[in-house]
């Protein structure tokens, strides 16, 4: 349950309502896309009544550190980077404690808000390398059931 709460903080309450995001032991690829500075700062879910928040900070030119701010649980931190798949940016979110990845697709990014979707966990196929995962995403990303609806995040600082 603690794991679900941590994902809820990071990916907001709506994920708990729709299901769990897909989890992988491999990333889409290694960091090679420079960070989008519009993501830096403190964010919260527009629909989250618990006022959970998290902070994106710059780790280096290609990676962010994502730190949930939740007073109820010991927050996990995440190392995050952008991967581009067929013109769509995906965020690889690697939990620092477990090393496992979840993936979100941010959209309509401004300095004040952005929306996102998550890759659904409907397919439980484990991948042994990034090339297999990226090919699977490329093949399935236009399927309506491939993504679960996410939420809108708003900047709070």
N, C-alpha and C positions, 0 to 999 in steps of 0.2 A: 504494500500500500504506500509505503514511503516513496518508492520509485515512481508510482503514478502521481503522487503529490508533487514530486520534483518536476515531472514533465508538465503537470498542470501549471506550475509557476512559470515555466519557460514558455510553454506553448499555449497557455491560457486555459481557462475553464472549458471552453467549447470542445477541446479535444477529449476531455473526460466524458462529455455528453455524446460525442460521435464515435468514440473508440480510441484505440491506442495508435500512435503513429508507427510506421514501419521501422524496424530496428535492424541494423546491420553491423557486422564486425569489420567491414571495409568501407572506406569513403568512396565517393564518386570518382575523385581523382585527388592528386596532391595540390596544395595551394599554388595557384599560378595567376589568379585574377586579383588585381588590386582591390582593396577594401572600398566599399561605398561609404564615404564619410557621413552621408546622411543618416546612417544607422547608428552612429555613435551617440551615446547619451542614455538617459533613463526613460523607460517605456512601461506602459501598463495596458492591459486589455480594455477595450471600450465596453465590453459586456461583462467583465469580471466584477462581481459584487464584493469580492474579498479584498480588492485593491492590491493584489499581488503585483509586484513590479520587478523589473530586472534592468541591468545596465550593460550596454555594449561599450567596451573600451578597446582601444587599438593595442594589439599585441605587437604587430609589426606591419609591414606594407601589405601583407597578404592575409593576415589573420586577426580575428577579434578574440577577446575574452568576454564571455557572457556570464554574468553573475546574477543569479536570482536573489531577490531581496524578500525573504519570507521569515518572519519571526517565529513561526511555529515549528519549522524543521531546520535541520542543518543543511544549508543549501549546497548543492553540487555546483561546480563551475564547469563551463564548457569552453572548448576551443572551437572556433567557428571560422569557416572560410567559404568563399564563393566558388562554385563550379558552374561552367556554362555548358548546357546540353541543348543543342539545336536552337540556340538563340534565347533560351530561358535560363535565368540564374536560379540555382539551387543553393541553399545554405547547408553545408555539411556541419552538423552539430555533434561534436565528439564530447561525451561526458568524460571529464578528467578522471573520475574515480574508476569507472568500468572500462573506458576505452571504446564503448559502443556508440554507434552513430544513429541519429535520426535526421530527417531531411525536411526542410520547408522551402516553399517557393514564395518569396516576397513579391508583391506587385504594387503598383501605384505608390511608389516610395516618394515621400516629400520630407521636408524637415520637420513636419508636424505629425504625420501619421503614415502608416502603410498597412496594406492588407496582406494576408498570406494564406496558403493552402499547405496541407501536409500530405506526404505519400501515405496512402492507406496501408494497413497491415494485413489486408485481405490475402496477399500472396506471402506465404511464409518461406519462400525459397531462400536458402542461405547461399550467399555468394562467397567464393574463395578469393576473388580478386576484383579490383576496381573496374577492369575492362568488362567483365561479365555484368556487373551492376549497372554500368553506364549503358551498355547495350540493352539491358532489360528496361531501363528507364526510357531510352530512345524509342523502343518498340511499343511501350505501353502508355506513354505520356499523353496521348490524344484520346485514350479511353476515359469515358466519364467516371468510371468507378475507380480509377487509379489514384485520384486525390480525394481527400476528405476536406470539407470546408473548414477553414480556419477562422480567423477573426480579423478585426481591425485593431491595430495597436496605435496608441496615441502617446506623444512625447509629454513627459511631465517635468522634465528639466533639461 
